[in-house]
Amino acid sequence: MSTIATANKHALSNYRAGSIGETLALFFPLLLSVFSGSIMHFCDRLFISHYSLSSLKALTAANYYILFFQLIVARIVTTSRVCIGRSYGEKNFGKLGPYCWQMIWFSILSMGITLPVGFGLIPMLFQNTDIALEGSAYFKILLFGNFLFPLGTALSSYFIGLGKTRVVALTTFAAQLVNIGLNYLLIFGALPIVPSLGIKGAAFGTVFAQALLCLALLFLFLNGNASHNVRKPLIHWPLLKEVLFLGIPRVIGTCAILICWNLVVLLITRLEGDYLLVLSIGSSVWLTYSPLTTTLQQVITSQVSFYRGQKEYATIWRSIRSSLY
């Protein structure tokens, strides 16, 4: 049997449903997207380490703290991928855009919680530490841009739910290249035009590149298929509650893990020595292989959601088996 599904245009790929070919066709573009993000973070730390080791310590600690706010919101937002994939499988195209819009608004409105909570925690996180000045400055800049990270996830989830992983890969890869270039320029400066901003430059570069990614994805989203209702930016409470109902249980586990890691970092910042440098090196190594599991999770979520919508339960198991290879 040919692995190319030429007859069925309503599919995640041109390959046989649930086959290894389909899994790989979705996997590799997303891997490029996720891996480019890891490389960006690695380069960020590399640049900062050449600028100042004390700045590297501050960046490492502040990154862990800000990840709590980014991932808590993003975990809920990624649940929309399940709803989008299922609706796409059911051919209920009119819900695809509205599901994405619920998470766009949720990402923006989340600032009403993350900003006051984040600023309220700054004294506890940084007071009486060697990284207080630089760490708090980096944390504040990223806190103001916190909504951009779940916003990018919301827009990416729309395309991933439709199996359009190449769109996400190319836009993310381009944004990360901009991020790397901006971070280098803003960290070290280019006198007399651009002053050296150090750790603040790393934060500004990251926020600007993420904003650029969101604008690119939003442009593609708004100019997408009109039957998906992509230009109806309304809050639909039933759809919003559905995504929140599915996403909040995921947040509980994520929240517990992140609190544990942040408590570890909080204790390390109170110790004398190079413990934060050791943590930075270890986490930088972890960045090189973490994209594999993250990407596979996104692919299998898209496949299972889509085939559940089509009620092709045998194909779901085929997709799971393909992912194990």
Residue pairs with C-beta under 8 A, 6 or more apart in sequence:
1 16
2 16
3 15
3 16
3 19
3 21
4 14
4 15
4 16
5 11
5 13
5 14
5 15
5 16
5 17
6 14
8 17
10 91
11 17
11 163
12 22
12 26
12 162
12 163
12 302
12 303
12 306
13 21
13 22
13 25
13 26
13 163
14 25
15 21
15 22
15 25
16 22
17 307
17 312
17 315
17 318
17 319
18 303
18 307
18 312
18 315
18 316
18 317
18 318
18 319
18 322
19 318
19 322
20 322
20 325
22 303
22 319
22 322
23 299
23 303
23 319
23 322
23 323
26 163
26 165
26 299
26 302
26 303
27 295
27 296
27 299
29 165
29 166
29 168
29 169
29 170
30 160
30 165
30 168
30 169
30 295
30 298
30 299
31 291
31 292
31 295
32 169
32 172
32 173
33 156
33 165
33 168
33 169
33 172
33 173
33 295
34 291
34 294
34 295
34 298
35 291
35 295
36 172
36 173
36 176
36 177
37 172
37 176
37 291
38 287
38 288
38 290
38 291
39 176
39 180
39 287
40 176
40 179
40 180
40 183
41 63
41 284
41 287
42 284
42 287
42 288
43 180
43 183
43 184
44 59
44 179
44 180
44 183
44 202
44 206
45 56
45 59
45 60
45 280
45 284
47 183
47 184
47 187
47 188
47 202
48 55
48 56
48 59
48 187
48 198
48 199
48 202
49 56
49 280
51 187
51 188
51 198
51 199
52 198
52 199
53 277
54 130
54 131
54 134
55 134
55 198
55 199
56 276
56 277
56 280
57 130
57 131
57 276
57 277
57 280
58 131
58 133
58 134
58 135
58 138
58 199
59 134
59 135
59 138
59 199
59 202
59 280
60 265
60 276
60 277
60 279
60 280
60 283
61 125
61 129
61 131
61 135
61 265
61 268
61 269
61 276
62 131
62 135
62 136
62 138
62 139
62 142
64 261
64 262
64 265
65 121
65 125
65 139
65 262
65 265
66 139
66 142
66 143
66 146
67 258
68 255
68 258
68 259
68 262
69 114
69 117
69 118
69 143
69 146
70 146
70 149
70 150
71 254
71 258
72 251
72 254
72 255
72 258
73 106
73 107
73 110
73 114
73 146
73 147
73 149
73 150
74 149
74 150
74 153
75 247
75 250
75 251
75 254
76 103
76 106
76 150
76 243
76 244
76 247
76 248
76 250
76 251
77 103
77 106
77 107
77 150
77 153
77 154
77 157
77 247
78 153
78 157
78 247
78 301
79 243
79 246
79 247
79 250
80 99
80 100
80 102
80 103
80 154
80 157
80 158
80 161
80 243
81 157
81 160
81 161
81 298
81 301
81 302
81 305
82 161
82 246
82 301
82 305
83 95
83 99
83 161
83 239
83 242
83 243
83 246
83 305
84 96
84 99
84 100
84 157
84 158
84 161
84 162
84 305
85 161
85 162
85 301
85 302
85 303
85 304
85 305
85 306
85 308
85 309
86 305
86 306
86 308
86 309
87 93
87 95
87 96
87 99
87 309
88 96
88 161
88 162
88 306
88 309
89 305
89 306
89 307
89 308
89 309
89 310
89 312
90 309
90 310
92 309
93 225
93 227
93 228
94 227
94 228
94 229
95 229
95 239
96 158
96 161
96 162
96 225
96 228
96 229
96 230
97 158
97 221
97 224
97 228
97 229
97 230
97 231
97 232
98 229
98 232
98 234
98 236
98 239
99 158
99 239
99 243
100 154
100 155
100 157
100 158
100 221
100 230
101 232
101 233
101 234
101 235
101 236
102 235
102 236
102 239
102 240
102 243
103 150
103 153
103 154
103 157
103 243
104 151
104 154
104 155
104 233
105 233
105 235
105 240
106 150
106 154
106 240
106 243
106 244
107 147
107 150
107 151
107 153
107 154
108 147
108 151
110 146
110 147
110 150
111 146
111 147
114 143
114 146
114 147
115 143
115 144
115 146
118 139
118 143
118 146
119 140
119 143
122 136
122 139
122 140
125 135
125 136
125 139
125 266
126 132
126 135
126 136
126 139
126 269
128 270
129 135
129 269
129 270
130 269
131 269
131 276
134 198
134 199
137 199
137 200
137 203
138 199
138 200
138 202
138 203
141 200
141 203
141 204
141 207
142 203
142 206
142 207
144 207
145 206
145 207
145 210
145 211
148 207
148 210
148 211
148 214
149 210
151 214
152 210
152 213
152 214
152 217
155 214
155 217
155 218
155 221
156 168
156 172
156 217
158 221
159 165
159 167
159 168
159 217
159 220
159 221
160 168
160 298
160 302
161 302
161 305
161 306
163 302
163 306
165 299
167 217
167 220
168 217
171 213
171 216
171 217
171 220
172 213
174 216
175 209
175 210
175 212
175 213
175 216
176 209
178 208
178 209
178 212
179 205
179 206
179 208
179 209
179 210
182 204
182 205
182 208
182 209
183 201
183 202
183 205
183 206
185 194
185 201
185 205
186 194
186 197
186 200
186 201
186 202
186 204
186 205
187 196
187 197
187 198
187 199
187 201
187 202
187 205
188 196
188 201
189 195
189 196
189 197
189 201
197 204
221 230
222 230
222 231
224 230
265 276
265 279
268 275
268 276
268 279
269 276
296 323
299 323
300 319
300 320
300 323
303 316
303 319
303 323
304 316
304 319
304 320
307 313
307 315
307 316
307 319
308 316
